Structures are given as C-alpha cells and as structure tokens.
Amino acid sequence: MNQRKKGMAAEKVAAEFLKLQGYVILEQNYGIRTGEIDIIAMDSEVLVFVEVKYRKDSCYGYPGESVDQKKQAKIRKTAMVYMKQHSISFDKAIRFDVVEILGKKIRVIKHAF
C-alpha cells in the first residue's frame, strides 16, 4: 500500500473514531492552494480542525510529533480560509487537534497547538 492510500485509510479510521467520541464530521480532506486539513468537525459547540498522523510503530517517535511549527502554521492559515469561505465568525470557538494512530492504538490530542 502506498503512502497516499495509507494516509487515506488512517483518516477514515480517525473519522470513525471521532464520531464514536461524539464529534460531527463536517468535511474531510478540505484542501486549498495553501494547504489541506484532514478532518473538520464539531465537538459540541467547538469547530475542530484535525490533523491525522499514522505510524506503524514508534521507531521514529510518535506520529503527533511530526506536526511541526511549519505544518501548524499551514493548518491555521487553511482553517482561517475555511472560516471565511463558510462565513463563520472569528469569534467562534475553535480548536486544533491531532489524531495519532500508532499501530492499532488511536489517541486524540485535543488543543494540540
């Protein structure tokens, strides 16, 4: 399985896991020229932008550790564009989460950045 297919499979697993946690999935793979957001969801009244990271094992660290400051900045910028396009007030409560999948373990890191 190539990296793209592995990523898509991980995002599907993450979306299903988030649904079980009570999130309502609004969009998956929202992309614009400047970046992509894997999952956009609502967690109660909070708009959540989710980055999904998968690793087979922890030889190279935990998946969430790969969301560096450059990636965080891209996600923030893309989130602002999403909010503008959907006429969502910048007063709206938002959050940036990371779902890390390590082998068969799934962990949601709320307020990851």
N, C-alpha and C positions, 0 to 999 in steps of 0.2 A: 504494500500500500504506500503510495507516495505521500509526501508531507501535506499537500493540499487536502487529500482525502482524509488523512489522519486528523487534520485540523477541523474539517467539517464534521467528522464523526464525534470529536471531542465537544464541539459546540452544540451538537444535537443532544448529547448526554447531559451537558451542562444546563441546557434549556429545560429538559425534562426534570432534572434535579431541582432547579429553581422553581418550577411550577409546583412541585411537591412541597416546597418551603413556603408557598403562598404568593409567590411573585406572579404577576400577569405579564406575559411576554407581549411587547408591542411590535418589535421588529428584530430581525436577525440579519446580520451581515449588512448593516447600513454603511454604505460607502460613498464618499465623495472624492474629489481630486486630491484633497489634502490628507485623507486618512479613512480608516474604517473602524466601526465599533461592532464587536461580535454580537452583543445582545443589548437591546434597550428594553427595559421592563419597569413596571410599577411595583413597589413594595409598600403596601398601604398607600399613603399619600406622597411617597417619595419617588421621584423619577431616578432610575438607576441605570448607569452606563456600565456595562460589564465587559471585561476583557477575559477571555478564556485561554488558559495555558495548560498544555499537556506535556508530560514526560513519562516515559516508560519506567524509569527508576530515578533515584536521586544522585547518581554518579556525578552529575554536573550541577547539583544543587536542586532546590525546589523550583517548580515551574513559575511561581509568582515572582521569584527573584529576577526573572528575565524582563519584567516590566520596568525598564529603566526610566530615568527622567525624560529622555527624548521621546520615548513611547507615551509616557504620561501626558506630555505637552501636546502631542498629536491627538490623543484621545480627547483631551479637554477642548482643543480647538474644534474638533469634529463635533463634539457634543454641543458647543455653542451654535454651530451652523445648524444642527438638527433642531435646536430650540427655536432659532429664528425662522427656519422653514416651516415649522409647525405652530408658529405663533404662541409659543409657550413663554410665559413671563419669566424674566430672570430673577424674580422673587420666589419662584417655585423651588421647593426643597429638592436638591439633587444629591446624588452620591455616586462615587466611583468604586465599584467592587471588582475583585479579581476572583474568578473561579479557577482553582488549580486542581488538575487531575493528575495524580501521581499513581501510575499503575491503575489499580481499581479503586483507589481512595479519592474522594471528592471533598474539597474544602472550599467554603465561601469565605473570602476575606473582605468583610464589609469595611467601608471607609479606607480602602487600600491606599488611596492617595488623594 
